[in-house]
Structure formats: structure tokens, C-alpha cells
Amino acid sequence: MSRKPRIAVIMDENTSVDGTRYDTTKAYFVAIQRAGGLPFGIPYINEMIEPVVEEFDGFVSVGGRIQFPNEWYVTGDRSRYPASERLEVEQALMRGFLDRDKPVLGICNGMQMLACLHGGHMVHEVRKTGPHILTHDDRTAMHSVEIVPGTMLARIVGTGRVDVNSRHQEAVVEVPGRVVIAARADDGVIEAVEIPSRRFAIGVQWHPEAFANQDHPCNRLFDAFVHATQH
């Protein structure tokens, strides 16, 4: 029997309260397990970074609301989220997996980090960038995204449009040439990115794990991610 790939999942925390607890939805673990992987929650412990990068097969950066560096934002903007020790550990993990060309899947916060580590820039409140902007920060909201033809995401999902959930206040608004925009909402907001220099490095702004118990095209993203860790 072949060994199932081991997937490192950075833990989120209760930043909206006092940051004293790890607080991560079970859906990430369900989605990875159903795709054939073995998920492990990773705490914010610096001495774990090297063994995790060396010994695990893939990395998932989950959603969250933590303070990113000022230089990741457009001029004059900054994060108003709480500072977190997650930032240092997560950056090191993501860089480590990318440097070794091990698969990386970024979700919400994770997509933003993936883009910004490659030179992208963000805004803290996307709703304030124009009157045409949809509601993106509502746990009950759904909206359609258009997936860019020819991208890895398009090949994985197998459809040009998909309805997704929307749970983000911040958004990536600028990316350099080494980052490919893989999906946009109808208001133009960037909803997915990928790094073509890596064999699998995709970030999505929505929460595909929320569909783990449904028949939804986004489940193919976890299937493709886990499959990539085995090749």
C-alpha cells in the first residue's frame, strides 16, 4: 500500500477575541482527507519549520485575519488586523515549500500571502475601492467568478465560471508578471492566482473547503493539490 501524502495545514487562531486559542474549521481537514491526503495542523512554533518543510509533502495556508507587513499594501494603505506570531512561521513555511517546489495551496489569507511573497500588493478594504464592488465580506454571500482560460485552475476545475462563497475584506489588487491571475469576480476583484514557475502553487480568495460535503467543482482543487504531492 502506498503512503498517503502528509499535508501541513497552518492553524488559524481566534484573533477576533484575544489570540489565545488555535481556531481552525474542521472543513480543511475533511477536504484534504477526502482528496486522499493526511492533514496535520501546524502550530506557530519556529523550531517546527525546518522539519515540517523537509518531511511533509504539501502545505495549505488557511484563511485568517492577521496583520501583514505594510509593504504588502498599496501606497498609503495598511492592515488594521491584529498582529500575530502566525505571520513569521507561515511565511517561512510557504517559502520553504515553494523553494523545494512542493505543492502549496493558499486559501483566502493564504492566497494573499502567496501573491505578496511574489511582489503583489493589497488593499485592506476592497469595498472602498469603488461603488461597483460586490459584497465580499459576508458569510452568507455567494457570487460568481470567471476562471481565466489556459490557467492551471481552469484545467483543474473544468468550467469557465463557478459560484463561490465570499468572506474577505482585504484583496490583492496588483500582481507582477511572475504571478498569473487565474480568476476574477464580476466586479474585477482578483479571486485566484497561480505561480507558473512552481509545479503547483495556487491561491484562491474564496473558501473551497466549505464545499467539502457537497458536490461542487471546487473539490477538484483539493484532489489536484493532493495528487500533485505524489508526483
N, C-alpha and C positions, 0 to 999 in steps of 0.2 A: 504494500500500500504506500503510495507516495505521500510525502509530508505535506500537510496543508500549510500554505503561506501564513506567516505570522505578521500581523498588521499592527503597527504602533498608532494609537489614537491619543493625541494630546488631550488631556482633560480640560474641561471648562471649569469655571468657578462662579460662585454667587456674587459677582461684582456689584449687582444691583442692591445688595444688602451690605455686607461687610467683608466679603472676600475670605471668610474663614473656612469655607467648605468647597470641595470639588463638587460640581453640579453639572452632570452631563446626561443628556437624554439617552435612554437605552436604545433608541432607534438606530443610532450609528452602529452599535454592536450587532443588532439584529440584521441590518442591511449587509454588513460585511460577512457575517456568519452565513447568511443565506446565499451569498455570492461565492462561498467556498473558502473563505479565509477564517483565521483565528484572531479575533481582535483583542488587544491588550490596552488598557488605559494607562497612560503615562503621566505621572505627576511632575511637578516643577522642581526636579532635583538635578542640579548641574552634573553631578558625578554619574548620572544615568545616561547622559547624552551620548558619549562615545560607545558604550556597549549596545545601546538601542540602535544607533546608526549602523554599527557593524553587524549585529545579529538579526535584525528584523528585515523583512522583505519589502515592506511598503509603509508609507506614512500618510495618515489622514489628519489634516488640520481642520478642526471643527469650528462651528460658529461661536461667537462670543463678543463681548463689548469691552475691549481693553484699549488703553491709551497707546497709540502708535507714535513713532518719532515725528517731530514737527516737519522734518524734511520730506516726509512721505506725502505731505499735503500741498495743494496749490498755494501760491504766494498769498500770504495774509490769512490763511485758514489753519486750523489745528484741531486736534481731538479734544473733546470735553469729557471723554470717558475716564474712569479711574485707572491709575497706574497699576500694573500687575507684574508680578515676578514671572508670569507666564511668557511675557514677551521675549526675554533673553533666551529661555530654554527652547521656545518654539522656533525662533529664528535659527538657532544653532541646529536643531533637528532638521528643519526644512532645508537649510543649506547643506547639511551633511548628506541627506538622501539625494538631493539634486546633484551634488558633486560626485556621488557614486553612481549616478544615473539609475537610482532605484525609484520606482513609481511613487508619485506624490499626487494626492487628491486634496484640493483645498475647497472648503465649503464656507461660504459667507465670509467671515473673518479670514479664513484660510485663502480664499480667492484674492482678497485684498492684499494679504501678505505676499502671496506668490507674485502678483503684479508689481508690487512696490519693491520687492527684492531685486526685480529686474528693471527698475527705473521708472515705474509707473507713479502716478500721483492721484490723490484722492480729494474729496470734499467731505466735511463732517455731516452736513445736512443737504442731501441731494434735492430735497423738496424745494429748497430755496434757490435752486439754480434756474428755475423758470416756471411760469404758470402752467406749462403743458405737462409737467412731471406728474406721473401717476402716483398713487399711494403705494409706497414701497415698505412701509413700516407698520404692518397690520397683520397680526397672526391669523386673521380670518380672511385676508385678501388673497385672491389669485389673479394672475394676469398672464398673457401670452408672451412668449419670447420667440424671436426668429433666429434660427440657428444658421450660421454662415456656411454656405455650401463649400465643400472641399476641405473643411476642418476635420480634425480627428473626432471632435464631438459630434459632428454631423454623421460621420461613419458609424459611430457607436449608437447614437440614439435612433438613427434611421428614419427621421422625419424632419421636415423643414420648420415646423412650428410645434411648440409644446406649451401646455398650460402649467404654470409653476406657482408655488407659494411666494410670498413676499414678506420678508422680515428684516429689512435693513434700513438704517438711517444714513449710514455712510455709503459712498460709492466711489469706484475708480472712474476717473474722467479723462485721464491721459495715459497712454502707453507708448513706449518706444518700439522700433521696428522688430526687436527680438521677441516681443510679446504679440501674439495673434489674438485679435478679438474674435471669439467663437460664437457669441450670441448677444443680441440686444433686445431690450423691451421695445414696445412700440413708441415710447417717448424718447428713444435713443440711448437710454441708460445702458451701460455695459453690464451684461449679465453672465458672461463667461469668458475666460481667457485660457490660452494654452501656450506652452513654451516648446516650439518645434525642435529646438536643439536637444531636447531630452526625449527619451522614448515614451514616457508617459508623465506629463506634468500638466494637469488640467485643474482649473478653478471655476466653480460656479457660484453665483451670488445667492441663489435660492437654496433650499434645504431638501435635497433629493432623498435623504434618509426618512423624511416624513411619509414617503410613499412606499416604504418597505413592506407594508402589509397590504398593499394594493397592486393591481395590475397597471403599472404606469411605465412609460418609456424610460423614465429616469433610473429605474432599477438596472437598466443595461449599463449605466455608468459604473456602478459598483462591480458588476460582472466583468466589465472590461478592465477595470483597475486591478481586481484580484487576479484575473488572467495574466495581466502584464507582469505581475510579480513572479510568475512562473516561467518567464521566457527571457 
